[in-house]
């Protein structure tokens, strides 16, 4: 059992290095999630963001979720060999 766990851990692919392509993918995914956050039911609950028509918690949540989605895209593209 322990040997098979060690063998499974040894076959984990290496994560990609940061490149401008990785930055663009994460930035675009964060922007898309931010635009989608404008469609939520109560986007103005909490302190208001001075520039955008959303609140600060909505902005922070959208950026965090955009990074999670972007990381998933980058890792997926790396695993299939496209990045």
mmCIF file of the N, C-alpha and C atoms, coordinates in Angstrom:
data_MODEL
# 
_entry.id   MODEL 
# 
loop_
_atom_site.group_PDB 
_atom_site.id 
_atom_site.type_symbol 
_atom_site.label_atom_id 
_atom_site.label_alt_id 
_atom_site.label_comp_id 
_atom_site.label_asym_id 
_atom_site.label_entity_id 
_atom_site.label_seq_id 
_atom_site.pdbx_PDB_ins_code 
_atom_site.Cartn_x 
_atom_site.Cartn_y 
_atom_site.Cartn_z 
_atom_site.occupancy 
_atom_site.B_iso_or_equiv 
_atom_site.pdbx_formal_charge 
_atom_site.auth_seq_id 
_atom_site.auth_comp_id 
_atom_site.auth_asym_id 
_atom_site.auth_atom_id 
_atom_site.pdbx_PDB_model_num 
ATOM 1   N N  . UNK A 1 1  ? 0.828   -1.200 0.000   1.00 0.00 ? 1  UNK A N  1 
ATOM 2   C CA . UNK A 1 1  ? 0.000   0.000  0.000   1.00 0.00 ? 1  UNK A CA 1 
ATOM 3   C C  . UNK A 1 1  ? 0.870   1.261  0.000   1.00 0.00 ? 1  UNK A C  1 
ATOM 4   N N  . UNK A 1 2  ? 1.879   1.271  0.849   1.00 0.00 ? 2  UNK A N  1 
ATOM 5   C CA . UNK A 1 2  ? 2.735   2.458  0.937   1.00 0.00 ? 2  UNK A CA 1 
ATOM 6   C C  . UNK A 1 2  ? 3.546   2.618  -0.349  1.00 0.00 ? 2  UNK A C  1 
ATOM 7   N N  . UNK A 1 3  ? 4.008   1.506  -0.911  1.00 0.00 ? 3  UNK A N  1 
ATOM 8   C CA . UNK A 1 3  ? 4.797   1.575  -2.130  1.00 0.00 ? 3  UNK A CA 1 
ATOM 9   C C  . UNK A 1 3  ? 3.973   2.157  -3.282  1.00 0.00 ? 3  UNK A C  1 
ATOM 10  N N  . UNK A 1 4  ? 2.713   1.759  -3.396  1.00 0.00 ? 4  UNK A N  1 
ATOM 11  C CA . UNK A 1 4  ? 1.885   2.284  -4.479  1.00 0.00 ? 4  UNK A CA 1 
ATOM 12  C C  . UNK A 1 4  ? 1.607   3.775  -4.288  1.00 0.00 ? 4  UNK A C  1 
ATOM 13  N N  . UNK A 1 5  ? 1.496   4.240  -3.040  1.00 0.00 ? 5  UNK A N  1 
ATOM 14  C CA . UNK A 1 5  ? 1.300   5.664  -2.776  1.00 0.00 ? 5  UNK A CA 1 
ATOM 15  C C  . UNK A 1 5  ? 2.542   6.456  -3.176  1.00 0.00 ? 5  UNK A C  1 
ATOM 16  N N  . UNK A 1 6  ? 3.702   5.932  -2.888  1.00 0.00 ? 6  UNK A N  1 
ATOM 17  C CA . UNK A 1 6  ? 4.937   6.611  -3.267  1.00 0.00 ? 6  UNK A CA 1 
ATOM 18  C C  . UNK A 1 6  ? 5.103   6.638  -4.783  1.00 0.00 ? 6  UNK A C  1 
ATOM 19  N N  . UNK A 1 7  ? 4.720   5.571  -5.453  1.00 0.00 ? 7  UNK A N  1 
ATOM 20  C CA . UNK A 1 7  ? 4.813   5.558  -6.913  1.00 0.00 ? 7  UNK A CA 1 
ATOM 21  C C  . UNK A 1 7  ? 3.839   6.548  -7.539  1.00 0.00 ? 7  UNK A C  1 
ATOM 22  N N  . UNK A 1 8  ? 2.651   6.686  -6.940  1.00 0.00 ? 8  UNK A N  1 
ATOM 23  C CA . UNK A 1 8  ? 1.683   7.643  -7.461  1.00 0.00 ? 8  UNK A CA 1 
ATOM 24  C C  . UNK A 1 8  ? 2.184   9.070  -7.270  1.00 0.00 ? 8  UNK A C  1 
ATOM 25  N N  . UNK A 1 9  ? 2.830   9.349  -6.152  1.00 0.00 ? 9  UNK A N  1 
ATOM 26  C CA . UNK A 1 9  ? 3.351   10.689 -5.891  1.00 0.00 ? 9  UNK A CA 1 
ATOM 27  C C  . UNK A 1 9  ? 4.539   10.995 -6.798  1.00 0.00 ? 9  UNK A C  1 
ATOM 28  N N  . UNK A 1 10 ? 5.270   9.970  -7.214  1.00 0.00 ? 10 UNK A N  1 
ATOM 29  C CA . UNK A 1 10 ? 6.438   10.191 -8.076  1.00 0.00 ? 10 UNK A CA 1 
ATOM 30  C C  . UNK A 1 10 ? 6.042   10.547 -9.502  1.00 0.00 ? 10 UNK A C  1 
ATOM 31  N N  . UNK A 1 11 ? 4.816   10.235 -9.904  1.00 0.00 ? 11 UNK A N  1 
ATOM 32  C CA . UNK A 1 11 ? 4.422   10.490 -11.286 1.00 0.00 ? 11 UNK A CA 1 
ATOM 33  C C  . UNK A 1 11 ? 3.678   11.814 -11.466 1.00 0.00 ? 11 UNK A C  1 
ATOM 34  N N  . UNK A 1 12 ? 3.672   12.672 -10.451 1.00 0.00 ? 12 UNK A N  1 
ATOM 35  C CA . UNK A 1 12 ? 2.994   13.959 -10.555 1.00 0.00 ? 12 UNK A CA 1 
ATOM 36  C C  . UNK A 1 12 ? 3.795   14.873 -11.475 1.00 0.00 ? 12 UNK A C  1 
ATOM 37  N N  . UNK A 1 13 ? 3.162   15.462 -12.491 1.00 0.00 ? 13 UNK A N  1 
ATOM 38  C CA . UNK A 1 13 ? 3.914   16.328 -13.405 1.00 0.00 ? 13 UNK A CA 1 
ATOM 39  C C  . UNK A 1 13 ? 4.363   17.619 -12.713 1.00 0.00 ? 13 UNK A C  1 
ATOM 40  N N  . UNK A 1 14 ? 5.407   18.181 -13.236 1.00 0.00 ? 14 UNK A N  1 
ATOM 41  C CA . UNK A 1 14 ? 5.953   19.419 -12.693 1.00 0.00 ? 14 UNK A CA 1 
ATOM 42  C C  . UNK A 1 14 ? 5.064   20.584 -13.145 1.00 0.00 ? 14 UNK A C  1 
ATOM 43  N N  . UNK A 1 15 ? 4.814   21.523 -12.245 1.00 0.00 ? 15 UNK A N  1 
ATOM 44  C CA . UNK A 1 15 ? 4.008   22.689 -12.602 1.00 0.00 ? 15 UNK A CA 1 
ATOM 45  C C  . UNK A 1 15 ? 4.807   23.606 -13.527 1.00 0.00 ? 15 UNK A C  1 
ATOM 46  N N  . UNK A 1 16 ? 4.124   24.331 -14.391 1.00 0.00 ? 16 UNK A N  1 
ATOM 47  C CA . UNK A 1 16 ? 4.841   25.173 -15.364 1.00 0.00 ? 16 UNK A CA 1 
ATOM 48  C C  . UNK A 1 16 ? 5.457   26.403 -14.705 1.00 0.00 ? 16 UNK A C  1 
ATOM 49  N N  . UNK A 1 17 ? 6.501   26.895 -15.318 1.00 0.00 ? 17 UNK A N  1 
ATOM 50  C CA . UNK A 1 17 ? 7.107   28.150 -14.893 1.00 0.00 ? 17 UNK A CA 1 
ATOM 51  C C  . UNK A 1 17 ? 6.210   29.304 -15.320 1.00 0.00 ? 17 UNK A C  1 
ATOM 52  N N  . UNK A 1 18 ? 6.346   30.444 -14.641 1.00 0.00 ? 18 UNK A N  1 
ATOM 53  C CA . UNK A 1 18 ? 5.540   31.599 -15.015 1.00 0.00 ? 18 UNK A CA 1 
ATOM 54  C C  . UNK A 1 18 ? 6.074   32.171 -16.311 1.00 0.00 ? 18 UNK A C  1 
ATOM 55  N N  . UNK A 1 19 ? 5.165   32.425 -17.233 1.00 0.00 ? 19 UNK A N  1 
ATOM 56  C CA . UNK A 1 19 ? 5.483   33.090 -18.493 1.00 0.00 ? 19 UNK A CA 1 
ATOM 57  C C  . UNK A 1 19 ? 4.411   34.142 -18.728 1.00 0.00 ? 19 UNK A C  1 
ATOM 58  N N  . UNK A 1 20 ? 4.615   35.057 -19.646 1.00 0.00 ? 20 UNK A N  1 
ATOM 59  C CA . UNK A 1 20 ? 3.554   36.019 -19.950 1.00 0.00 ? 20 UNK A CA 1 
ATOM 60  C C  . UNK A 1 20 ? 2.250   35.345 -20.405 1.00 0.00 ? 20 UNK A C  1 
ATOM 61  N N  . UNK A 1 21 ? 2.345   34.190 -21.032 1.00 0.00 ? 21 UNK A N  1 
ATOM 62  C CA . UNK A 1 21 ? 1.145   33.457 -21.440 1.00 0.00 ? 21 UNK A CA 1 
ATOM 63  C C  . UNK A 1 21 ? 0.334   33.033 -20.224 1.00 0.00 ? 21 UNK A C  1 
ATOM 64  N N  . UNK A 1 22 ? 1.009   32.553 -19.198 1.00 0.00 ? 22 UNK A N  1 
ATOM 65  C CA . UNK A 1 22 ? 0.321   32.162 -17.958 1.00 0.00 ? 22 UNK A CA 1 
ATOM 66  C C  . UNK A 1 22 ? -0.343  33.386 -17.335 1.00 0.00 ? 22 UNK A C  1 
ATOM 67  N N  . UNK A 1 23 ? 0.341   34.506 -17.310 1.00 0.00 ? 23 UNK A N  1 
ATOM 68  C CA . UNK A 1 23 ? -0.230  35.735 -16.760 1.00 0.00 ? 23 UNK A CA 1 
ATOM 69  C C  . UNK A 1 23 ? -1.448  36.208 -17.533 1.00 0.00 ? 23 UNK A C  1 
ATOM 70  N N  . UNK A 1 24 ? -1.379  36.092 -18.850 1.00 0.00 ? 24 UNK A N  1 
ATOM 71  C CA . UNK A 1 24 ? -2.518  36.506 -19.682 1.00 0.00 ? 24 UNK A CA 1 
ATOM 72  C C  . UNK A 1 24 ? -3.718  35.601 -19.432 1.00 0.00 ? 24 UNK A C  1 
ATOM 73  N N  . UNK A 1 25 ? -3.483  34.291 -19.317 1.00 0.00 ? 25 UNK A N  1 
ATOM 74  C CA . UNK A 1 25 ? -4.583  33.354 -19.075 1.00 0.00 ? 25 UNK A CA 1 
ATOM 75  C C  . UNK A 1 25 ? -5.262  33.658 -17.746 1.00 0.00 ? 25 UNK A C  1 
ATOM 76  N N  . UNK A 1 26 ? -4.484  33.889 -16.699 1.00 0.00 ? 26 UNK A N  1 
ATOM 77  C CA . UNK A 1 26 ? -5.064  34.159 -15.389 1.00 0.00 ? 26 UNK A CA 1 
ATOM 78  C C  . UNK A 1 26 ? -5.754  35.521 -15.378 1.00 0.00 ? 26 UNK A C  1 
ATOM 79  N N  . UNK A 1 27 ? -5.181  36.508 -16.047 1.00 0.00 ? 27 UNK A N  1 
ATOM 80  C CA . UNK A 1 27 ? -5.810  37.832 -16.107 1.00 0.00 ? 27 UNK A CA 1 
ATOM 81  C C  . UNK A 1 27 ? -7.141  37.794 -16.847 1.00 0.00 ? 27 UNK A C  1 
ATOM 82  N N  . UNK A 1 28 ? -7.184  37.094 -17.966 1.00 0.00 ? 28 UNK A N  1 
ATOM 83  C CA . UNK A 1 28 ? -8.422  37.005 -18.741 1.00 0.00 ? 28 UNK A CA 1 
ATOM 84  C C  . UNK A 1 28 ? -9.493  36.249 -17.965 1.00 0.00 ? 28 UNK A C  1 
ATOM 85  N N  . UNK A 1 29 ? -9.108  35.172 -17.310 1.00 0.00 ? 29 UNK A N  1 
ATOM 86  C CA . UNK A 1 29 ? -10.102 34.423 -16.537 1.00 0.00 ? 29 UNK A CA 1 
ATOM 87  C C  . UNK A 1 29 ? -10.614 35.256 -15.361 1.00 0.00 ? 29 UNK A C  1 
ATOM 88  N N  . UNK A 1 30 ? -9.764  36.051 -14.733 1.00 0.00 ? 30 UNK A N  1 
ATOM 89  C CA . UNK A 1 30 ? -10.214 36.926 -13.646 1.00 0.00 ? 30 UNK A CA 1 
ATOM 90  C C  . UNK A 1 30 ? -11.153 38.013 -14.169 1.00 0.00 ? 30 UNK A C  1 
ATOM 91  N N  . UNK A 1 31 ? -10.865 38.550 -15.332 1.00 0.00 ? 31 UNK A N  1 
ATOM 92  C CA . UNK A 1 31 ? -11.733 39.563 -15.925 1.00 0.00 ? 31 UNK A CA 1 
ATOM 93  C C  . UNK A 1 31 ? -13.097 38.983 -16.297 1.00 0.00 ? 31 UNK A C  1 
ATOM 94  N N  . UNK A 1 32 ? -13.116 37.779 -16.844 1.00 0.00 ? 32 UNK A N  1 
ATOM 95  C CA . UNK A 1 32 ? -14.385 37.138 -17.200 1.00 0.00 ? 32 UNK A CA 1 
ATOM 96  C C  . UNK A 1 32 ? -15.230 36.891 -15.960 1.00 0.00 ? 32 UNK A C  1 
ATOM 97  N N  . UNK A 1 33 ? -14.610 36.402 -14.891 1.00 0.00 ? 33 UNK A N  1 
ATOM 98  C CA . UNK A 1 33 ? -15.359 36.169 -13.656 1.00 0.00 ? 33 UNK A CA 1 
ATOM 99  C C  . UNK A 1 33 ? -15.837 37.492 -13.063 1.00 0.00 ? 33 UNK A C  1 
ATOM 100 N N  . UNK A 1 34 ? -15.045 38.549 -13.176 1.00 0.00 ? 34 UNK A N  1 
ATOM 101 C CA . UNK A 1 34 ? -15.475 39.865 -12.692 1.00 0.00 ? 34 UNK A CA 1 
ATOM 102 C C  . UNK A 1 34 ? -16.694 40.354 -13.470 1.00 0.00 ? 34 UNK A C  1 
ATOM 103 N N  . UNK A 1 35 ? -16.686 40.169 -14.777 1.00 0.00 ? 35 UNK A N  1 
ATOM 104 C CA . UNK A 1 35 ? -17.842 40.568 -15.585 1.00 0.00 ? 35 UNK A CA 1 
ATOM 105 C C  . UNK A 1 35 ? -19.073 39.718 -15.250 1.00 0.00 ? 35 UNK A C  1 
ATOM 106 N N  . UNK A 1 36 ? -18.856 38.447 -14.971 1.00 0.00 ? 36 UNK A N  1 
ATOM 107 C CA . UNK A 1 36 ? -19.977 37.587 -14.580 1.00 0.00 ? 36 UNK A CA 1 
ATOM 108 C C  . UNK A 1 36 ? -20.518 37.955 -13.199 1.00 0.00 ? 36 UNK A C  1 
ATOM 109 N N  . UNK A 1 37 ? -19.684 38.550 -12.355 1.00 0.00 ? 37 UNK A N  1 
ATOM 110 C CA . UNK A 1 37 ? -20.138 38.922 -11.017 1.00 0.00 ? 37 UNK A CA 1 
ATOM 111 C C  . UNK A 1 37 ? -21.116 40.097 -11.051 1.00 0.00 ? 37 UNK A C  1 
ATOM 112 N N  . UNK A 1 38 ? -21.178 40.792 -12.172 1.00 0.00 ? 38 UNK A N  1 
ATOM 113 C CA . UNK A 1 38 ? -22.146 41.880 -12.299 1.00 0.00 ? 38 UNK A CA 1 
ATOM 114 C C  . UNK A 1 38 ? -23.572 41.349 -12.404 1.00 0.00 ? 38 UNK A C  1 
ATOM 115 N N  . UNK A 1 39 ? -23.725 40.060 -12.672 1.00 0.00 ? 39 UNK A N  1 
ATOM 116 C CA . UNK A 1 39 ? -25.052 39.472 -12.821 1.00 0.00 ? 39 UNK A CA 1 
ATOM 117 C C  . UNK A 1 39 ? -25.588 38.858 -11.532 1.00 0.00 ? 39 UNK A C  1 
ATOM 118 N N  . UNK A 1 40 ? -24.825 38.930 -10.427 1.00 0.00 ? 40 UNK A N  1 
ATOM 119 C CA . UNK A 1 40 ? -25.312 38.344 -9.184  1.00 0.00 ? 40 UNK A CA 1 
ATOM 120 C C  . UNK A 1 40 ? -26.448 39.197 -8.626  1.00 0.00 ? 40 UNK A C  1 
ATOM 121 N N  . UNK A 1 41 ? -27.214 38.616 -7.710  1.00 0.00 ? 41 UNK A N  1 
ATOM 122 C CA . UNK A 1 41 ? -28.433 39.261 -7.247  1.00 0.00 ? 41 UNK A CA 1 
ATOM 123 C C  . UNK A 1 41 ? -28.152 40.527 -6.429  1.00 0.00 ? 41 UNK A C  1 
ATOM 124 N N  . UNK A 1 42 ? -27.188 40.467 -5.511  1.00 0.00 ? 42 UNK A N  1 
ATOM 125 C CA . UNK A 1 42 ? -26.879 41.622 -4.659  1.00 0.00 ? 42 UNK A CA 1 
ATOM 126 C C  . UNK A 1 42 ? -25.394 41.983 -4.777  1.00 0.00 ? 42 UNK A C  1 
ATOM 127 N N  . UNK A 1 43 ? -24.969 42.656 -5.843  1.00 0.00 ? 43 UNK A N  1 
ATOM 128 C CA . UNK A 1 43 ? -23.550 42.973 -5.995  1.00 0.00 ? 43 UNK A CA 1 
ATOM 129 C C  . UNK A 1 43 ? -23.094 44.158 -5.145  1.00 0.00 ? 43 UNK A C  1 
ATOM 130 N N  . UNK A 1 44 ? -24.012 44.891 -4.547  1.00 0.00 ? 44 UNK A N  1 
ATOM 131 C CA . UNK A 1 44 ? -23.628 46.095 -3.801  1.00 0.00 ? 44 UNK A CA 1 
ATOM 132 C C  . UNK A 1 44 ? -23.785 45.938 -2.290  1.00 0.00 ? 44 UNK A C  1 
ATOM 133 N N  . UNK A 1 45 ? -23.668 44.729 -1.769  1.00 0.00 ? 45 UNK A N  1 
ATOM 134 C CA . UNK A 1 45 ? -23.737 44.506 -0.327  1.00 0.00 ? 45 UNK A CA 1 
ATOM 135 C C  . UNK A 1 45 ? -22.339 44.700 0.238   1.00 0.00 ? 45 UNK A C  1 
ATOM 136 N N  . UNK A 1 46 ? -22.192 45.580 1.203   1.00 0.00 ? 46 UNK A N  1 
ATOM 137 C CA . UNK A 1 46 ? -20.900 45.857 1.801   1.00 0.00 ? 46 UNK A CA 1 
ATOM 138 C C  . UNK A 1 46 ? -20.348 47.190 1.318   1.00 0.00 ? 46 UNK A C  1 
ATOM 139 N N  . UNK A 1 47 ? -19.085 47.484 1.658   1.00 0.00 ? 47 UNK A N  1 
ATOM 140 C CA . UNK A 1 47 ? -18.479 48.751 1.227   1.00 0.00 ? 47 UNK A CA 1 
ATOM 141 C C  . UNK A 1 47 ? -18.398 48.827 -0.299  1.00 0.00 ? 47 UNK A C  1 
ATOM 142 N N  . UNK A 1 48 ? -18.699 49.969 -0.830  1.00 0.00 ? 48 UNK A N  1 
ATOM 143 C CA . UNK A 1 48 ? -18.737 50.148 -2.279  1.00 0.00 ? 48 UNK A CA 1 
ATOM 144 C C  . UNK A 1 48 ? -17.338 50.345 -2.844  1.00 0.00 ? 48 UNK A C  1 
ATOM 145 N N  . UNK A 1 49 ? -17.111 49.794 -4.023  1.00 0.00 ? 49 UNK A N  1 
ATOM 146 C CA . UNK A 1 49 ? -15.859 49.987 -4.743  1.00 0.00 ? 49 UNK A CA 1 
ATOM 147 C C  . UNK A 1 49 ? -15.930 51.343 -5.434  1.00 0.00 ? 49 UNK A C  1 
ATOM 148 N N  . UNK A 1 50 ? -14.885 52.181 -5.348  1.00 0.00 ? 50 UNK A N  1 
ATOM 149 C CA . UNK A 1 50 ? -15.001 53.547 -5.879  1.00 0.00 ? 50 UNK A CA 1 
ATOM 150 C C  . UNK A 1 50 ? -15.136 53.644 -7.395  1.00 0.00 ? 50 UNK A C  1 
ATOM 151 N N  . UNK A 1 51 ? -14.650 52.665 -8.154  1.00 0.00 ? 51 UNK A N  1 
ATOM 152 C CA . UNK A 1 51 ? -14.652 52.785 -9.609  1.00 0.00 ? 51 UNK A CA 1 
ATOM 153 C C  . UNK A 1 51 ? -15.731 51.917 -10.256 1.00 0.00 ? 51 UNK A C  1 
ATOM 154 N N  . UNK A 1 52 ? -15.827 50.673 -9.841  1.00 0.00 ? 52 UNK A N  1 
ATOM 155 C CA . UNK A 1 52 ? -16.744 49.725 -10.462 1.00 0.00 ? 52 UNK A CA 1 
ATOM 156 C C  . UNK A 1 52 ? -18.092 49.719 -9.757  1.00 0.00 ? 52 UNK A C  1 
ATOM 157 N N  . UNK A 1 53 ? -19.146 49.288 -10.443 1.00 0.00 ? 53 UNK A N  1 
ATOM 158 C CA . UNK A 1 53 ? -20.472 49.239 -9.807  1.00 0.00 ? 53 UNK A CA 1 
ATOM 159 C C  . UNK A 1 53 ? -20.687 47.983 -8.964  1.00 0.00 ? 53 UNK A C  1 
ATOM 160 N N  . UNK A 1 54 ? -19.654 47.560 -8.221  1.00 0.00 ? 54 UNK A N  1 
ATOM 161 C CA . UNK A 1 54 ? -19.762 46.407 -7.338  1.00 0.00 ? 54 UNK A CA 1 
ATOM 162 C C  . UNK A 1 54 ? -19.140 46.760 -6.005  1.00 0.00 ? 54 UNK A C  1 
ATOM 163 N N  . UNK A 1 55 ? -19.332 45.889 -5.023  1.00 0.00 ? 55 UNK A N  1 
ATOM 164 C CA . UNK A 1 55 ? -18.755 46.136 -3.707  1.00 0.00 ? 55 UNK A CA 1 
ATOM 165 C C  . UNK A 1 55 ? -17.354 45.532 -3.629  1.00 0.00 ? 55 UNK A C  1 
ATOM 166 N N  . UNK A 1 56 ? -16.633 45.921 -2.588  1.00 0.00 ? 56 UNK A N  1 
ATOM 167 C CA . UNK A 1 56 ? -15.274 45.422 -2.394  1.00 0.00 ? 56 UNK A CA 1 
ATOM 168 C C  . UNK A 1 56 ? -15.259 43.908 -2.181  1.00 0.00 ? 56 UNK A C  1 
ATOM 169 N N  . UNK A 1 57 ? -16.159 43.344 -1.334  1.00 0.00 ? 57 UNK A N  1 
ATOM 170 C CA . UNK A 1 57 ? -16.150 41.887 -1.191  1.00 0.00 ? 57 UNK A CA 1 
ATOM 171 C C  . UNK A 1 57 ? -16.461 41.136 -2.487  1.00 0.00 ? 57 UNK A C  1 
ATOM 172 N N  . UNK A 1 58 ? -17.339 41.682 -3.311  1.00 0.00 ? 58 UNK A N  1 
ATOM 173 C CA . UNK A 1 58 ? -17.643 41.055 -4.591  1.00 0.00 ? 58 UNK A CA 1 
ATOM 174 C C  . UNK A 1 58 ? -16.415 41.076 -5.493  1.00 0.00 ? 58 UNK A C  1 
ATOM 175 N N  . UNK A 1 59 ? -15.692 42.188 -5.502  1.00 0.00 ? 59 UNK A N  1 
ATOM 176 C CA . UNK A 1 59 ? -14.486 42.311 -6.319  1.00 0.00 ? 59 UNK A CA 1 
ATOM 177 C C  . UNK A 1 59 ? -13.418 41.317 -5.873  1.00 0.00 ? 59 UNK A C  1 
ATOM 178 N N  . UNK A 1 60 ? -13.183 41.231 -4.560  1.00 0.00 ? 60 UNK A N  1 
ATOM 179 C CA . UNK A 1 60 ? -12.161 40.326 -4.037  1.00 0.00 ? 60 UNK A CA 1 
ATOM 180 C C  . UNK A 1 60 ? -12.539 38.875 -4.319  1.00 0.00 ? 60 UNK A C  1 
ATOM 181 N N  . UNK A 1 61 ? -13.815 38.543 -4.110  1.00 0.00 ? 61 UNK A N  1 
ATOM 182 C CA . UNK A 1 61 ? -14.268 37.185 -4.394  1.00 0.00 ? 61 UNK A CA 1 
ATOM 183 C C  . UNK A 1 61 ? -14.156 36.823 -5.864  1.00 0.00 ? 61 UNK A C  1 
ATOM 184 N N  . UNK A 1 62 ? -14.490 37.763 -6.744  1.00 0.00 ? 62 UNK A N  1 
ATOM 185 C CA . UNK A 1 62 ? -14.398 37.510 -8.181  1.00 0.00 ? 62 UNK A CA 1 
ATOM 186 C C  . UNK A 1 62 ? -12.946 37.325 -8.602  1.00 0.00 ? 62 UNK A C  1 
ATOM 187 N N  . UNK A 1 63 ? -12.044 38.127 -8.072  1.00 0.00 ? 63 UNK A N  1 
ATOM 188 C CA . UNK A 1 63 ? -10.637 37.988 -8.423  1.00 0.00 ? 63 UNK A CA 1 
ATOM 189 C C  . UNK A 1 63 ? -10.071 36.666 -7.908  1.00 0.00 ? 63 UNK A C  1 
ATOM 190 N N  . UNK A 1 64 ? -10.443 36.282 -6.695  1.00 0.00 ? 64 UNK A N  1 
ATOM 191 C CA . UNK A 1 64 ? -9.956  35.012 -6.144  1.00 0.00 ? 64 UNK A CA 1 
ATOM 192 C C  . UNK A 1 64 ? -10.467 33.834 -6.967  1.00 0.00 ? 64 UNK A C  1 
ATOM 193 N N  . UNK A 1 65 ? -11.755 33.842 -7.305  1.00 0.00 ? 65 UNK A N  1 
ATOM 194 C CA . UNK A 1 65 ? -12.320 32.757 -8.096  1.00 0.00 ? 65 UNK A CA 1 
ATOM 195 C C  . UNK A 1 65 ? -11.746 32.761 -9.515  1.00 0.00 ? 65 UNK A C  1 
ATOM 196 N N  . UNK A 1 66 ? -11.466 33.940 -10.062 1.00 0.00 ? 66 UNK A N  1 
ATOM 197 C CA . UNK A 1 66 ? -10.832 34.026 -11.379 1.00 0.00 ? 66 UNK A CA 1 
ATOM 198 C C  . UNK A 1 66 ? -9.443  33.418 -11.381 1.00 0.00 ? 66 UNK A C  1 
ATOM 199 N N  . UNK A 1 67 ? -8.698  33.613 -10.297 1.00 0.00 ? 67 UNK A N  1 
ATOM 200 C CA . UNK A 1 67 ? -7.378  33.004 -10.198 1.00 0.00 ? 67 UNK A CA 1 
ATOM 201 C C  . UNK A 1 67 ? -7.490  31.485 -10.106 1.00 0.00 ? 67 UNK A C  1 
ATOM 202 N N  . UNK A 1 68 ? -8.468  30.989 -9.357  1.00 0.00 ? 68 UNK A N  1 
ATOM 203 C CA . UNK A 1 68 ? -8.657  29.538 -9.248  1.00 0.00 ? 68 UNK A CA 1 
ATOM 204 C C  . UNK A 1 68 ? -8.990  28.947 -10.614 1.00 0.00 ? 68 UNK A C  1 
ATOM 205 N N  . UNK A 1 69 ? -9.889  29.599 -11.344 1.00 0.00 ? 69 UNK A N  1 
ATOM 206 C CA . UNK A 1 69 ? -10.242 29.128 -12.687 1.00 0.00 ? 69 UNK A CA 1 
ATOM 207 C C  . UNK A 1 69 ? -9.023  29.204 -13.610 1.00 0.00 ? 69 UNK A C  1 
ATOM 208 N N  . UNK A 1 70 ? -8.272  30.292 -13.539 1.00 0.00 ? 70 UNK A N  1 
ATOM 209 C CA . UNK A 1 70 ? -7.078  30.451 -14.379 1.00 0.00 ? 70 UNK A CA 1 
ATOM 210 C C  . UNK A 1 70 ? -6.017  29.408 -14.085 1.00 0.00 ? 70 UNK A C  1 
ATOM 211 N N  . UNK A 1 71 ? -5.811  29.090 -12.812 1.00 0.00 ? 71 UNK A N  1 
ATOM 212 C CA . UNK A 1 71 ? -4.838  28.061 -12.450 1.00 0.00 ? 71 UNK A CA 1 
ATOM 213 C C  . UNK A 1 71 ? -5.278  26.709 -13.004 1.00 0.00 ? 71 UNK A C  1 
ATOM 214 N N  . UNK A 1 72 ? -6.583  26.438 -12.940 1.00 0.00 ? 72 UNK A N  1 
ATOM 215 C CA . UNK A 1 72 ? -7.091  25.193 -13.509 1.00 0.00 ? 72 UNK A CA 1 
ATOM 216 C C  . UNK A 1 72 ? -6.861  25.117 -15.008 1.00 0.00 ? 72 UNK A C  1 
ATOM 217 N N  . UNK A 1 73 ? -7.058  26.231 -15.691 1.00 0.00 ? 73 UNK A N  1 
ATOM 218 C CA . UNK A 1 73 ? -6.825  26.263 -17.142 1.00 0.00 ? 73 UNK A CA 1 
ATOM 219 C C  . UNK A 1 73 ? -5.351  26.047 -17.453 1.00 0.00 ? 73 UNK A C  1 
ATOM 220 N N  . UNK A 1 74 ? -4.472  26.721 -16.708 1.00 0.00 ? 74 UNK A N  1 
ATOM 221 C CA . UNK A 1 74 ? -3.034  26.589 -16.948 1.00 0.00 ? 74 UNK A CA 1 
ATOM 222 C C  . UNK A 1 74 ? -2.576  25.152 -16.681 1.00 0.00 ? 74 UNK A C  1 
ATOM 223 N N  . UNK A 1 75 ? -3.020  24.559 -15.582 1.00 0.00 ? 75 UNK A N  1 
ATOM 224 C CA . UNK A 1 75 ? -2.614  23.186 -15.289 1.00 0.00 ? 75 UNK A CA 1 
ATOM 225 C C  . UNK A 1 75 ? -3.188  22.207 -16.307 1.00 0.00 ? 75 UNK A C  1 
ATOM 226 N N  . UNK A 1 76 ? -4.424  22.443 -16.748 1.00 0.00 ? 76 UNK A N  1 
ATOM 227 C CA . UNK A 1 76 ? -5.009  21.573 -17.761 1.00 0.00 ? 76 UNK A CA 1 
ATOM 228 C C  . UNK A 1 76 ? -4.266  21.658 -19.080 1.00 0.00 ? 76 UNK A C  1 
ATOM 229 N N  . UNK A 1 77 ? -3.932  22.880 -19.505 1.00 0.00 ? 77 UNK A N  1 
ATOM 230 C CA . UNK A 1 77 ? -3.186  23.043 -20.751 1.00 0.00 ? 77 UNK A CA 1 
ATOM 231 C C  . UNK A 1 77 ? -1.785  22.458 -20.645 1.00 0.00 ? 77 UNK A C  1 
ATOM 232 N N  . UNK A 1 78 ? -1.191  22.530 -19.458 1.00 0.00 ? 78 UNK A N  1 
ATOM 233 C CA . UNK A 1 78 ? 0.134   21.948 -19.257 1.00 0.00 ? 78 UNK A CA 1 
ATOM 234 C C  . UNK A 1 78 ? 0.065   20.431 -19.334 1.00 0.00 ? 78 UNK A C  1 
ATOM 235 N N  . UNK A 1 79 ? -0.969  19.841 -18.749 1.00 0.00 ? 79 UNK A N  1 
ATOM 236 C CA . UNK A 1 79 ? -1.088  18.381 -18.749 1.00 0.00 ? 79 UNK A CA 1 
ATOM 237 C C  . UNK A 1 79 ? -1.314  17.814 -20.143 1.00 0.00 ? 79 UNK A C  1 
ATOM 238 N N  . UNK A 1 80 ? -1.996  18.556 -21.008 1.00 0.00 ? 80 UNK A N  1 
ATOM 239 C CA . UNK A 1 80 ? -2.201  18.036 -22.359 1.00 0.00 ? 80 UNK A CA 1 
ATOM 240 C C  . UNK A 1 80 ? -1.086  18.470 -23.309 1.00 0.00 ? 80 UNK A C  1 
ATOM 241 N N  . UNK A 1 81 ? -0.118  19.225 -22.797 1.00 0.00 ? 81 UNK A N  1 
ATOM 242 C CA . UNK A 1 81 ? 1.056   19.584 -23.594 1.00 0.00 ? 81 UNK A CA 1 
ATOM 243 C C  . UNK A 1 81 ? 0.879   20.802 -24.478 1.00 0.00 ? 81 UNK A C  1 
ATOM 244 N N  . UNK A 1 82 ? -0.119  21.604 -24.250 1.00 0.00 ? 82 UNK A N  1 
ATOM 245 C CA . UNK A 1 82 ? -0.348  22.791 -25.081 1.00 0.00 ? 82 UNK A CA 1 
ATOM 246 C C  . UNK A 1 82 ? 0.322   24.047 -24.535 1.00 0.00 ? 82 UNK A C  1 
ATOM 247 N N  . UNK A 1 83 ? 0.835   23.969 -23.340 1.00 0.00 ? 83 UNK A N  1 
ATOM 248 C CA . UNK A 1 83 ? 1.435   25.161 -22.726 1.00 0.00 ? 83 UNK A CA 1 
ATOM 249 C C  . UNK A 1 83 ? 2.849   24.871 -22.295 1.00 0.00 ? 83 UNK A C  1 
# 
